[in-house]
Amino acid sequence: MQNKELASYIMDQLSDLGNVRNRAMMGGYVFYYRERIFGGIYEDGFMVKVTEASRKFMPDSTPKPPYQGAKEMLPVTILDDKEQLQKMVEEMFPELPERKPKKKAK
């Protein structure tokens, strides 16, 4: 599955949540829920931030960096389980950092 197709599939899997969007970035995609970044598509596929919720929903997933020098993330093992995936993203939300406000150009 190409990244664009995978991004479309993920958006479909999360469609019932609302407030989910993605943005193409550096050959992959970054995913936002209620304007907080929760995951992305990288060389190895779809990965999410390591939180208590993501560990709870995917105890079989082993954290690894999505690219050299990055913080570890969890490869998503429940992508085809729409209900579980949505519950996980919802439960991750309070654990995700708020977006930093953009700095105004001087």
N, C-alpha and C positions, 0 to 999 in steps of 0.2 A: 504494500500500500504506500503510495507517495504521500509526502507530508501534507499536501493540500487536501487529498482525499481523507487522510487521517484526521485532519483538523475539522473537516466537514462532519465526519462520523462522530467525533467527540462532541461537537456542538449539538448534533442530533440527540446523542445520549443524554446530554444535560439540558435539553430544550425545556423540560417541565419546570426547571428551577427558575428560569427568567434571570435577568441581570448577569448573563454570562456572555463574554465577548472574547475574541482573540485578536492578536495582532502579529502579522508576519515580521520576523526579526532574525537577522543573521542566518538565513537559510532554514530557520525553524519557525515556531510560533510560540507566543507567550499567551497564557490564558488567565483571564480575570473573572472573579466572581464578586459582584457588588463592589467593583473597582479595587479589589485587592488581588494581587498576583497569587495564584495557587499552584500553577504548574506550567508545563510547556512541552513542545515537541522538539526533541533533540535528535542527534544521530541515532541513538539507541531506542527512539520511540517516545511515547508519552510518559512523562515523569511529573510527580508532584512534590511539593515541599514536605519535609519530614516534620510531622506534628503528632501529637498523641492520637488524634483522630485517624490520620493516614496509617499509622502503625496498627491501630486497632482493626481497621478494615482490611489491611493487607499484611498480616503477620508473616506471610511467606515471602515478602519482598525484601531484598537486601539493598540498603542505601549505597549509592555510588555517585560520583560526580558526573553530571551530564556532559561536561567537557573539561579539559585540563584547567586547573586553577579555580574551579567553581565549587561552591558548597555542595555537599552530598544531597541527593534527592532520591525519592523512591520510585522505581519503575512501577507503573500501574499494572496490576495483575487482575483487576476486576472490570476492565474496560467494557466487556460484553454484558455485564450485569448492570443494566441501566439504573435500577432501583438502588442498589448498593453504592454505585458510583455517585449518584445524586446525594444520598445520605452522607457519604464521606465528605463531599465538597461542602455541604451545609455545615457539618460538624467541624470542619477545618476552619471555617470563617472566623470565629472568635480568636483563634490561635494565630491568624495571619497578621503580619504588620500592616498598618495603614500606609497608603501611598504617601510618599513625601511630596509636599507641595512644590510645584515647579518654581524655580528661582526666576524672578523677573529680570529681564535684560536691562542693563543700565543705559 
